[in-house]
Amino acid sequence: MFAMERVITKRQRELLAIIYEYIKDTGYPPTFEDMRERLNVSSNQSVLDLLDKLKQAGLIKRNETVARGLTILRMGYDALNRPPLAAFLGVTSAGAPIQSFEISGEWKTLSKDIARLDENVFVLKVSGDSMINAGIDDGDAVLVQTKKEFVSGEIVYAQIGDEGTIKRFMSDNTPPYVYLKPENPKYELIPFTHEMELKGKIISVLKSNYWQTVK
């Protein structure tokens, strides 16, 4: 932490805190106008210079092709000594697949032990009881880590066309070979098809305001 304080200036820290609070309060990163007003500066260039320094220090990620394309990285949360944030994207099923929908403007605070995941996480609320034997109950919030490669046995968020579901991903030597497995015996296996896409691994479930690891 002491080394971080030597890297980031007071003004850079001020802008980083502005970005954090704006995301936490509104659900979106601030615009240049928002940052100018809160920094009490008159030009976008002043903001841009500070953003470039924060980016070079590895504290934020900036996508110049996307409006409000700012993301605070792990070192940024460390520099502020604030808990990381993850976007709450909507509701998905732990039962029969249902259509997922976006809930804009909501963010969940994460514990520091998962800050290492940087920005590649989002939160979904669970609807249904197909994963109760894995400790994921109806109404729980789960933390999803986006990834491209999956291992048999992992609990995943999968999309089937326009619908989403949470199940255990399985790959066996016997039929149906590759499939999604519920953790409730009243639900049937879902054979994997070309319409399915695994979007992320479920790594934590929120219980009594505490994030618990899923297995």
PyMOL commands that set and color helices and strands:
alter all, ss='L'
color gray80, all
select helices_A, chain A and resi 2-7+10-26+32-39+44-56+74-80+112-117+132-134
alter helices_A, ss='H'
color red, helices_A
select strands_A, chain A and resi 60-62+70-72+85-93+98-99+101-102+107-109+121-127+141-146+155-160+163-171+178-181+190-191+196-207+210-213
alter strands_A, ss='S'
color yellow, strands_A
deselect
rebuild
show_as cartoon
